[in-house]
């Protein structure tokens, strides 16, 4: 069992930065790949970024490449999403997720077994 709690969301101006955190409980965090997704009103939940369990590999959706950075600290059971050069279209509820064991295709919601409750990010124009 893994419980995930996101924090760090809020209101930011266009071009600004935010760092989202996701604190995990449970003994298997360090063995699970982790992902960030987002969902805007009226839209489906979409993949944002993912990181392998040893931080060897990272993945990003095209719209955030070069602007967002995913990282993790296994000693702290925490995964981060650093957002920079924010745009109004980044406005959404952001969710972190812990993958199924052995999962390697990390861009799909079905790859993840555990989800946080989400944190709202609003980018003002």
Buried (B, 14 or more C-beta within 10 A) or exposed (E): EBEBBBEBBEEBEEEEEBEBBBBBEBEEBBEBBBBBBBBBEEEEBBBBBBBBBEBEEBBBBEEBEEBBBBBBEBEEBBBBBBBBEBBEEBBBBBBBBBBEEEBEEBBEBEBBBBBBEBBEBBBEE
